[in-house]
Amino acid sequence: MKVLGIIAEYNPFHNGHLYHLNKSREITDAAYTVCVMSGNFIQRGEPAIINKWARTRMALSAGIDLVIELPSVYAFASAEFFAFGAVKLLDATGVVNTICFGSESGRIDELEQTADILKDEPPEYRGLLAEMLEKGLSFPAARAAAMEKYLSRFSSNNFDAREILASSNNILGVEYIKALKRLKSAITPVTIKRIGNDYNSPDIDGPVSSATSIRNLIMKSGNCHDESLTSALPSFSAKVLEEEFAAGKGPIFPETFEKLILALFRRMPPEQVKELPYVTEGLENRLKQAADKSTTLSEFIDNVSTRRYTTTRIQRILFNALSGMTSQEFAKFYQNGGPQYIRVLGFSDAGRELLAAMKETASLPVIIKTANLKYLKNPLAVRMFEIENILTDIYVLGYENPNYRAGGQEYTQKVIMQTGILHTPDEPGEAGNKA
């Protein structure tokens, strides 16, 4: 059977996501679709605008058959670790045979050539990278510059490396391919060219607009009723957002946790800050100084960020700190093969068939009931889910409605099950669901 794998955040699910999903199924001729989705925190180092179970409802309404959670350990990590964790999960299902991702390039051969170089890191490339880092460039900028020089001096490949490594989705695509190669996975990578405005575009620009622009408009308006907003969302996504906001369970923004983060970093001694993921080269001192003099989250981030230490990296440090995870723990997770379980967030009738097949094919434990995690004898898996539980307990404190702030929701929230055909490829529709 042909099973398509997709890696996404759906923060929130918009028309561009629907286009990608439909186009991916079309070009791969897939009968089933599995999505690895970030949980309550996302790759840019921020909380998701609505919780993962609501976003799972969006994904299932779009026609995805099985939604698997990318553990937060990887969900708000750098592109390399985010991609490795997600690809590892798709590979571990034993049923996925194709992965399709959007990219600014749309040229899989160039992405694969770039991935080959970055995976093997020839000595010439490593030397150039070190040279660029010594100039004070951020790692992404240094990598792009080093790749450009390497291709011009030591390779017969002829393409614009800066173009490839300057765009968010290209970078993720390269990392997906790297991960497939490192895992020696049989999954075939496919890419389609992104449409609509830029991934990080702050403003809505027609029916296919970025998730960033959609979140910005929601922040400005405080609701999801703006005409330009609803035109950028499938009807089922708009409905889920409306329901969550009406219930007082969103929207959630980084600023929601502003006081908590400032308080945490003012309290933590420098030696504890030093142990956080992505804190290197004495950055703990800069973080401590900024925490004391900053009065808002944005001010805190601005006071720490430099050309070398990007805003996104700082955000990841700040929100990682909420979990209590150390850099040593993160290294241990990665060194031991990535995610330690396959946690199911939701499935359709077809997804139920995939889960039945995975009983024979999955190389990791498949967790549908989180209570079953206590039977796992793997301490890494237990700790990975413990971090997930901590972060969800903190995330729900951001809800306006106190009735939904209780801890332990990782254990009380049921898997989302959705039945029936929900849409035709070009016409999103509505259907019932139950939690």
C-alpha positions in Angstrom: 0.0 0.0 0.0 1.1 3.5 -0.7 1.4 5.6 2.4 2.3 9.3 2.4 4.2 10.9 5.3 3.8 14.6 6.1 5.6 16.6 8.7 3.7 19.7 9.9 2.7 22.1 12.7 -0.7 23.3 11.4 -0.4 26.4 13.5 -3.1 26.8 12.3 -4.1 24.6 9.3 -4.6 27.0 6.4 -5.3 26.9 2.6 -1.6 26.4 1.8 -1.5 23.3 4.0 -4.6 22.0 2.2 -3.0 22.6 -1.2 0.2 20.8 0.0 -1.8 17.8 1.3 -3.9 17.4 -1.8 -1.0 17.9 -4.2 1.1 15.5 -2.2 -1.5 12.8 -2.4 -1.9 13.4 -6.1 1.7 13.1 -7.1 2.4 10.1 -4.8 -0.9 8.3 -5.5 -1.1 7.6 -1.8 -4.0 5.7 -0.4 -3.2 6.7 3.2 -1.6 9.7 4.9 0.3 9.9 8.1 1.2 13.2 9.7 3.8 13.9 12.3 2.7 17.1 14.0 4.3 19.3 16.6 2.5 19.3 20.0 1.8 22.4 22.1 5.1 24.0 21.3 6.5 24.6 17.8 9.8 24.7 16.0 10.4 28.5 16.1 10.4 28.3 19.9 6.8 29.4 20.6 3.6 28.0 22.0 1.1 26.9 19.3 -1.9 29.2 18.9 -4.3 26.4 19.9 -3.6 23.1 21.6 -2.5 20.0 19.7 -5.8 18.1 20.1 -7.7 21.0 18.4 -5.1 21.1 15.6 -5.4 17.3 15.3 -9.1 17.8 14.6 -8.1 20.2 11.8 -5.8 17.7 10.3 -8.3 14.9 10.4 -11.0 17.2 8.9 -8.6 17.8 6.0 -8.4 14.1 5.3 -5.2 13.0 7.1 -5.7 9.4 8.4 -3.3 9.2 11.3 -1.7 12.0 13.4 1.4 11.3 15.4 2.9 13.7 17.9 6.4 14.9 17.5 7.7 15.1 21.1 8.4 18.6 22.3 12.0 17.6 22.9 12.2 17.7 19.0 9.3 19.9 18.2 11.0 23.1 19.3 14.5 22.1 18.4 16.7 23.4 15.6 15.9 22.3 12.1 18.3 19.3 12.2 16.8 17.8 15.4 13.3 18.7 14.4 13.7 16.9 11.1 15.5 13.9 12.6 12.8 13.3 15.2 10.0 13.6 12.7 11.6 11.4 10.0 12.5 8.8 12.7 8.8 8.6 13.7 7.6 8.2 10.1 10.3 5.5 9.4 9.4 3.7 12.7 5.8 3.2 11.6 7.0 0.7 9.1 4.2 1.6 6.8 5.2 5.0 5.3 7.0 4.8 2.0 7.0 8.4 0.7 7.5 11.7 2.4 6.4 14.9 0.6 7.3 18.4 1.8 6.9 21.9 0.5 10.0 23.9 -0.4 10.9 27.3 -1.9 13.1 25.5 -4.4 10.8 22.7 -5.6 13.9 20.9 -7.0 14.5 17.6 -5.2 17.9 17.0 -6.9 19.5 20.2 -5.5 18.1 19.5 -2.0 19.5 16.0 -2.1 22.9 17.2 -3.3 23.0 19.7 -0.5 22.0 17.0 2.0 24.8 14.7 0.8 27.4 17.4 1.5 26.0 18.4 4.9 25.6 14.8 6.0 29.2 13.8 5.1 30.8 17.2 5.9 34.0 16.9 3.8 37.1 18.4 5.5 37.1 21.3 3.0 33.6 22.2 3.9 34.2 22.0 7.7 37.2 24.3 7.3 35.1 26.9 5.4 32.3 26.6 8.0 34.7 27.3 10.8 36.1 30.3 8.9 32.6 31.8 8.6 31.7 31.2 12.2 34.9 32.9 13.3 33.7 36.0 11.4 30.8 36.2 13.8 28.1 34.9 11.5 25.1 32.9 12.8 25.2 29.2 12.1 22.6 29.4 9.3 24.4 32.3 7.6 27.8 30.7 8.1 26.6 27.4 6.7 25.1 29.0 3.6 28.3 31.0 2.9 30.5 27.9 3.5 28.4 25.8 1.2 28.6 28.4 -1.6 32.4 28.6 -1.4 32.7 24.8 -1.2 30.6 24.3 -4.4 32.6 26.8 -6.3 35.9 25.4 -5.2 35.5 21.7 -4.7 32.4 20.4 -6.4 31.1 20.0 -10.0 27.6 20.6 -8.7 26.2 23.9 -10.1 23.4 25.5 -8.1 22.8 28.5 -5.8 23.6 27.1 -2.4 22.7 30.4 -0.7 19.3 30.3 -2.3 18.8 26.7 -1.0 20.0 27.4 2.5 18.4 30.9 2.9 14.8 29.7 3.0 13.1 28.0 5.9 11.3 25.2 4.0 14.4 24.5 1.8 16.4 24.1 5.0 13.9 21.7 6.5 13.7 19.8 3.3 17.5 19.3 3.3 17.4 18.1 6.9 14.6 15.7 6.1 16.7 14.1 3.4 19.8 14.1 5.7 17.7 12.2 8.3 16.5 9.7 5.8 20.1 9.0 4.7 21.3 8.7 8.3 18.6 6.3 9.2 19.1 4.4 5.9 15.4 4.7 5.5 13.6 3.2 2.5 11.2 6.2 2.4 11.4 8.2 -0.8 11.5 12.0 -0.5 9.4 14.2 -2.8 9.0 18.0 -2.8 6.5 20.4 -4.2 7.1 24.1 -4.7 5.4 26.4 -2.1 2.8 28.8 -3.3 1.5 32.0 -1.8 3.4 34.4 0.4 6.7 33.7 2.2 6.8 31.4 5.2 7.6 34.3 7.5 5.5 36.9 5.8 3.8 39.1 8.5 0.8 40.1 6.4 -2.0 38.2 4.9 -1.8 38.3 1.1 -4.8 36.5 -0.5 -6.3 33.0 0.1 -2.9 31.3 0.4 -1.1 33.1 3.2 1.5 32.1 5.8 0.7 30.8 9.2 2.7 33.7 10.6 0.5 36.3 8.9 -2.7 34.5 10.1 -1.4 34.4 13.7 -0.5 38.1 13.5 -4.0 39.1 12.3 -5.5 37.0 15.1 -3.3 38.8 17.6 -4.3 42.2 16.3 -8.1 41.4 16.0 -8.4 39.1 19.1 -10.7 36.8 17.1 -11.0 34.8 13.9 -13.9 36.7 12.2 -11.9 39.0 10.0 -12.9 38.5 6.3 -9.3 38.3 5.1 -8.6 35.7 7.8 -11.5 33.4 7.0 -10.6 33.6 3.3 -7.2 32.2 4.1 -8.5 29.2 6.1 -10.6 26.1 5.1 -14.0 26.3 6.8 -13.2 23.5 9.2 -10.1 25.3 10.5 -12.0 28.5 11.0 -14.7 26.5 12.9 -12.1 24.8 15.2 -10.5 28.2 15.9 -13.8 29.8 16.7 -14.8 26.9 19.1 -11.5 27.0 20.9 -11.5 30.8 21.3 -15.1 30.8 22.5 -14.2 28.2 25.1 -11.4 30.4 26.4 -8.7 28.0 25.2 -6.9 30.4 22.9 -5.4 32.2 21.2 -2.1 31.4 22.9 0.9 33.6 22.1 4.5 33.8 23.4 3.6 36.8 25.4 1.1 34.7 27.3 4.0 33.2 29.3 5.9 36.5 29.5 5.9 36.9 33.3 6.6 33.2 33.9 9.7 33.2 31.7 11.1 36.5 33.1 10.5 35.1 36.7 12.2 31.8 35.8 15.3 33.4 34.4 15.6 35.9 37.2 15.4 33.1 39.7 17.8 30.6 38.0 21.5 31.0 38.9 23.9 31.3 35.9 25.2 27.7 36.4 21.7 26.4 35.9 21.1 28.5 32.8 24.3 27.2 31.4 22.9 23.7 31.4 19.9 24.6 29.2 19.8 23.3 25.6 21.4 25.7 23.1 23.2 27.7 25.7 26.9 27.9 24.8 29.9 30.2 24.8 29.0 32.1 28.0 25.5 32.9 26.7 24.1 32.2 30.2 25.6 35.5 31.5 24.0 37.5 28.7 20.6 35.8 29.5 20.9 36.6 33.2 21.7 40.2 32.5 18.9 40.6 30.0 16.4 39.0 32.4 17.1 41.5 35.1 16.8 44.6 33.0 14.0 43.5 30.6 10.3 44.2 31.4 8.7 42.3 28.5 9.4 39.1 26.6 10.2 40.9 23.4 12.6 43.2 25.2 14.2 40.1 26.8 14.7 38.4 23.4 16.0 41.6 21.8 18.5 42.2 24.6 20.0 38.7 24.1 19.8 38.3 20.3 22.8 39.2 18.1 23.8 38.4 14.6 25.3 35.2 16.0 22.5 34.3 18.4 19.3 34.5 16.3 15.9 35.4 17.7 14.6 31.9 17.1 17.5 30.3 19.0 16.9 32.6 22.0 13.2 31.8 21.9 14.0 28.0 21.9 16.2 28.5 25.0 13.5 30.5 26.8 10.7 28.0 26.2 12.9 24.9 26.6 13.6 26.2 30.1 10.0 25.7 31.1 10.4 22.0 30.7 13.4 21.6 33.0 15.3 19.6 30.3 19.0 20.0 30.3 21.4 19.9 27.3 22.8 16.6 28.6 19.3 15.1 28.5 18.7 16.4 25.0 22.0 14.9 23.8 21.1 11.6 25.4 17.8 11.5 23.5 19.5 12.2 20.2 22.3 9.8 20.8 19.9 7.0 21.6 18.1 7.2 18.3 15.6 10.0 18.6 11.9 9.6 19.7 11.3 6.6 22.0 7.7 5.9 21.2 5.0 6.7 18.6 2.3 8.7 20.4 -1.1 8.8 18.5 -3.0 12.0 18.7 -5.9 11.1 16.4 -7.0 8.8 13.6 -9.8 8.3 11.0 -11.4 5.0 9.9 -8.5 4.5 7.5 -6.1 5.5 10.2 -7.4 2.6 12.3 -6.4 0.3 9.4 -2.9 1.8 9.5 -2.7 1.2 13.3 -3.6 -2.4 12.8 -0.8 -2.8 10.2 1.6 -1.1 12.5 1.2 -3.8 15.1 3.4 -5.9 12.8 5.6 -3.2 11.3 6.3 -0.5 13.9 9.8 -0.5 15.4 8.8 1.7 18.4 6.0 1.2 20.9 2.7 2.7 19.6 1.0 4.6 22.4 -2.7 5.3 22.1 -3.5 5.4 25.8 -1.0 7.4 27.6 -1.6 5.4 30.8 0.2 2.6 29.0 3.5 4.6 29.1 3.9 3.4 32.7 4.4 -0.1 31.4 7.4 0.9 29.3 10.7 -0.2 30.8 12.6 2.4 28.8 13.6 5.2 31.2 14.3 7.5 28.2 10.8 7.1 26.9 9.4 7.8 30.4 11.5 10.9 30.7 10.5 12.1 27.2 6.8 11.9 28.1 7.4 13.4 31.5 8.8 16.5 29.7 5.7 16.5 27.4 3.4 16.3 30.5 5.2 19.2 32.2 5.0 21.4 29.1 1.3 20.7 28.6 0.6 21.5 32.3 2.3 24.9 31.7 0.6 25.4 28.3 -2.9 25.1 29.7 -2.2 27.8 32.3 -2.3 30.2 29.3 -6.0 29.5 28.8 -8.3 32.5 29.6 -11.0 30.1 31.0 -9.8 28.7 34.3 -12.0 25.6 33.9 -9.5 24.2 31.4 -6.3 24.8 33.3 -6.2 21.6 35.3 -2.9 19.6 35.2 -2.6 16.1 33.9 -4.5 16.6 30.6 -2.0 14.4 28.8 -3.7 11.6 30.7 -7.3 12.8 30.6 -7.6 14.0 27.0 -8.8 11.2 24.7 -7.4 10.4 21.3 -9.3 12.3 18.6 -11.3 9.9 16.4 -13.0 11.0 13.2 -15.2 9.1 10.9 -16.5 9.5 7.3 -15.1 11.2 4.2 -14.7 14.8 5.1 -13.9 16.5 1.9 -13.2 16.2 -1.8 -9.7 17.2 -2.9 -10.7 20.7 -3.8 -13.7 21.3 -1.5 -13.1 21.3 2.3 -16.3 20.3 4.1 -17.6 19.6 7.5 -18.1 16.4 9.5 -18.6 15.3 13.0 -15.9 14.2 15.4 -15.6 12.9 18.9 -12.9 13.2 21.4 
